[in-house]
Amino acid sequence: MAKITVQNTPITILSVEEQDYISLTDMATAKEGDNRSADIIKNWLRNRYTIEFLGTWEVIHNPNFKVVEFDHFRMSAGLPSFVLSASEWIDRTNAVGIIVKKGRYGGTYAHKDIAFEFGSAISVPFKLYLIEEFQRLKTEEQKLLGWSAKRELSKINYRIHTDAIKTHLLPAEITREQAAYVYADEADVLNVAMFGKTARQWREENPDLKGNIRDYASINELICLSNMENLNAVFIEQDIPQSERLMKLNQIAIHQMSILGSDNSGRKLLK
């Protein structure tokens, strides 16, 4: 579930089978308030153009849509006696473009294509602002998805890195505390090569932030870190001394960040 605000009205968005459904109930509230939102949706459903639009959408997207029932509604739409609720439309035609939910986030929801069309029944400016806010939300979600994917990649490569440490740097007999120190020391090789500081130095500089230095890295920095973890694992297997590995990794970080277009691409982290 997500929420956007359109002309001071909170609008709920649900993800249903990887499709976005927008609350028509919330949208109707923007026009007439909570008390009449259901009536606005019913009046919209009575319209012949609405039935044509909904039926066409279902024919395109829903192989189980009952076209015969749709034709019955289409012939009746627009008549003074014609009344149709969202639930009846769903039950009679097996429609999937509109859903009715009960409970905490209850109300009538519609696929974004249909919700945008319903926006015209609210007002043209509302519809345009709705589309703009929805697109902004999708852009933010894509950024977050990309960051999360890169963070997970970094974690996977970190496992490769720690396995190399375990195999080549840890003595046969060692305490858990000693092992933890070796792992942390090698992690700081990457931190210094990439960020110019150890994890402890970052925590001292940012006492109010939760997490660690990598939680606040950019996508480009996470990509670079993932590459460096693999390379450091190879360097460890080749018995290259830590001081030499640090210098190599720092040069790699500078080079890769310049390719990735970092704002700090010209910065040399080590002297």
N, C-alpha and C positions, 0 to 999 in steps of 0.2 A: 504494500500500500504506500502511496505517496500523496502529497497534497500540493496544489498550486493555488495561488491567490489571483483571482481575476476581478478587477474592479471592486476590491475590498471584500470579495466573497470567496471563502475557502472551498475549493473543489477537490473531491476525493478521486483518486485514480487507482484502480485495482489491476493487478496482473492476473489474467486468466488464461492458462495454457499458452504463456509467453505472448499474449496479446493484451493491449492496453484498453481497459474499459473505464469510461469517465462517468461520473455520477450525474445523471439527468436530474435527479432530485435536488442536488446541490445547485445545479445550474438554474433550475426553475425557481429556487429560493431567491436567487438574485433578482428575479423579475417581480415576484409577488409576495415573497416571504414564505416562511415554513407552512403556514396554514393552507395555502393554495397551490403548493408545488405539485401535488398529485393531480389536481384539476388541469393544470397547464399541460402536463404530459398527456392526459386523456384527450384534451382538445386537439393537441398536436397529432395524436394518433387517428383522430377522426378524419383528418384531411386526406383527400384523394391523392394529392401529390406525395404526401408522407408515405402512404401505403405503397404507391408505385416505387418510391425510393427504397423502402425497406425490402420489398419483394425482390427488386432487381439486385440489391446487395446480397440477399440470401441465395439467389440463383447462382451468383458468381462465386460465393464463398462456402456455401453449405450444400453438399451433395444429398443430404437427407431432408432438405426443405420440401414441405408438402405444397406443391404448386397449385393443386386443385383447391385447397383451402384458401390459399392466397388469392386465387381468382374470385372466390366467393366474397372475400373482404373487399377486393378492388371494385367489384360491381356495386357493393353497398356503400362504399365510402362516399362521403359528401351529402348523403341523404339526412334529413332532419332527425330521423329515428336511429341513425347509426351511432353506436357507442362501442368503444373498444378499449380494453385495459391492456397494459403491457403483459400481464400474466396470461390473459386469454390469447393474445397474439402468439406468445411462446408455446402455450399448450396446444393450440389448434394447428399451428404450422410447423412446429418443431424448429422454430427459429433459434439462432445462436447469436445474432447480432445485438440482442437486448437480453439482459438478465435481471432478475429480481432477487435481491438478497435480504435476509432477515438478520436480526441481531445487531451487534455494536455498529457495524458499518452498513446497516440495512438501507435499502432504497432501490431505485431503478437505475441500472447502469447500461451503457451502450458502448459498443465498439467505437473507437475514436472517429472513424469515418462517419458513423451515424451521429455521434455526439456533436461533431462539428456542424452537421446539417441542422441538428436541433438548436444549435446556437443561433441560427437565423430567427428562430421563434422567440428568442430572448431579445436580441437586437444585433444589428450588424456590427457595431463597435465591440460588443461583448464577444461575438464570434471571433473577430480578428484578434482581440486581446487573448482569448482562450487559446487560439492556435499559436500565438507568439509565446505564451507562457509554457505551453505543452512542449514546444520545440526547445525552449530553453532548458526544461527539465530533462529532456532526452539527451541534450548535449552534455549536461552535467553528469548524467548517469554513464554515458560513454567514457567520459574522462575518468570517473571513479572505477569503472570496469577495467579500463586499460591500466590504471595504477595498481589495482588489486592483482591483475594477471602478472604484471611485472614483479610485484612483491612476492607472489607465490613462486615464480621462476627463481627469484633470488634465494628463497628458502630451499628449493630443490638443489640448486647448485651449492648452497652452503653445506648440504649433506655430503656432496662430493668432496668439498674442501675439508670437512672434518674427518672423513674417512682417510684422506691422504695424510692428515696429521696423525691420526691413530696408528696408521701402518708404518710411517717413516720417522716420526718425531718422538713418539712416546716410548720410553724405556719399557722393558719387559715387566719390571716391578715398579709400581708407582701408586701413590695414594690418589683417592678421588679428588682431593683438594689440589694436588700437584697437576693432575690431568686438566682440571678446570682452568688452572693458570695458563697452561700451554695453549689450550683452545682459545682463551680470551686474548692471549698475547698474539696469536696468529690472526684472530679477528681484527685486532687493532692494527696489524700490518696493512690490512685492506682499508680500514678506516682512515689511517694516516695517509695512505697513498691516494685515496679518493677525496677525503674531506680536509686533510691537513691537521687532524686532531684525533685523539683516542676517544673511546666511548666515555671514559671517566671525565676527560676534559669537557666533552659536550654536555654531560650531566651537570657539571659544575657551572657551566655557562648558562644552562637552561633549567634551573631548579624547579620551575613551575610547570614544565611540560612532562606529560606522561609518555611512557614508551622509551624508545632508544633512537639513536641518530638516524637509523635507516627508516624508521617509521615516518620521518619528515623529509625523506629524499624525494627528488623529482623522478618522473618516469625515466628520463634519460640517465640519471645517476644510478637508478636501479638496473637498467640495462648494462651499464658499464660495470657495476659491481658484480653482476652475474658472470660477465665475461672474465673479470679479474679473479673470481673464485676458482673458475676452471683453470685459468692459467697458473695461479699460485699452486694449485694441486699438482700440476705438471712440474713446476719449478721445485716443489718439495720432493717429488719423486726423483728428480735429477740431482738432488743433494746440493742445490744452490744455497749458499748461506743467506740467512734472513736479511741482513743489511743489503746484500746485493739484490735480493728479491724485491725488497721495498723500493729501491731505486728504479728497477725495471717496471714494476707495477705503477709507480707514479708517472713515469713517462708514457706508459700505455693509457693511463687515465686521462692525461692531458691531451693525448692524440685522439682518443675516442670521443671525448667530450667536445673537442673542436669539430669533429665530423658530425656529431649529433646536434650541434648548434647550441651548446650551452652558453648562457650569458657570461659564464666564468671561464670560457674556453682558453683565454689567454693567460690565465692565472697559473703560475708555477707553485705547486703546493710544497715542494721541498727545496731546500737550498743545498 
